[in-house]
Amino acid sequence: MSHNYATPLTPEKRLARVLARIPALWGINIERLPDAPDAACWRARLDVPGQAAQAWTTPAPTMVDALEQAWRQARTLMA
């Protein structure tokens, strides 16, 4: 009997998924905030060619979360 259960995304799979969505010409900036609490110490931004510099994301608990926030910001900019 086969089962069709979805496997949860690991942090590595989430990172690969978001990096695959970002065009190669866009710059990626990721920063770890040294004085921030561990609950929110990462922020990111994407540099889209031909657009003004984006603002940094709000601090996020993981690098992947910050990068996904930056992707959402850039995507709304392009829409």
C-alpha positions as semicolon CSV with decimal commas, in nm:
position;residue;x (nm);y (nm);z (nm)
1;M;0,000;0,000;0,000
2;S;0,145;0,335;-0,096
3;H;0,108;0,651;0,105
4;N;0,104;1,003;-0,026
5;Y;0,230;1,207;0,265
6;A;0,399;1,539;0,211
7;T;0,739;1,563;0,372
8;P;0,808;1,882;0,565
9;L;1,057;2,124;0,419
10;T;1,391;2,120;0,593
11;P;1,582;2,449;0,629
12;E;1,811;2,335;0,348
13;K;1,517;2,268;0,114
14;R;1,358;2,602;0,205
15;L;1,685;2,783;0,129
16;A;1,726;2,603;-0,203
17;R;1,365;2,687;-0,296
18;V;1,398;3,060;-0,226
19;L;1,741;3,085;-0,391
20;A;1,603;2,916;-0,704
21;R;1,335;3,186;-0,729
22;I;1,577;3,480;-0,715
23;P;1,710;3,577;-1,061
24;A;2,087;3,543;-1,104
25;L;2,130;3,916;-1,179
26;W;1,984;4,023;-0,843
27;G;2,220;4,093;-0,556
28;I;2,160;3,921;-0,222
29;N;2,256;4,085;0,107
30;I;2,224;3,888;0,430
31;E;2,328;4,025;0,764
32;R;2,344;3,876;1,112
33;L;2,281;4,139;1,377
34;P;2,540;4,097;1,654
35;D;2,349;4,273;1,933
36;A;2,005;4,130;1,855
37;P;1,848;3,855;2,060
38;D;1,867;3,508;1,907
39;A;1,493;3,518;1,840
40;A;1,543;3,781;1,569
41;C;1,901;3,826;1,455
42;W;1,888;3,795;1,073
43;R;1,787;4,045;0,806
44;A;1,819;4,051;0,428
45;R;1,757;4,259;0,119
46;L;1,772;4,203;-0,253
47;D;1,926;4,444;-0,503
48;V;1,708;4,446;-0,813
49;P;1,881;4,592;-1,121
50;G;1,718;4,914;-1,237
51;Q;1,534;4,967;-0,907
52;A;1,613;5,176;-0,603
53;A;1,781;4,992;-0,317
54;Q;1,535;4,795;-0,108
55;A;1,500;4,841;0,265
56;W;1,632;4,570;0,494
57;T;1,373;4,323;0,616
58;T;1,258;4,325;0,974
59;P;1,477;4,100;1,190
60;A;1,389;3,733;1,156
61;P;1,480;3,427;1,363
62;T;1,652;3,243;1,076
63;M;1,843;3,338;0,766
64;V;1,590;3,158;0,548
65;D;1,300;3,354;0,702
66;A;1,480;3,683;0,635
67;L;1,557;3,583;0,277
68;E;1,195;3,481;0,216
69;Q;1,081;3,820;0,349
70;A;1,322;3,995;0,111
71;W;1,190;3,785;-0,179
72;R;0,831;3,884;-0,095
73;Q;0,931;4,253;-0,080
74;A;1,105;4,233;-0,418
75;R;0,818;4,044;-0,574
76;T;0,566;4,312;-0,473
77;L;0,805;4,574;-0,611
78;M;0,810;4,400;-0,947
79;A;0,431;4,353;-0,965
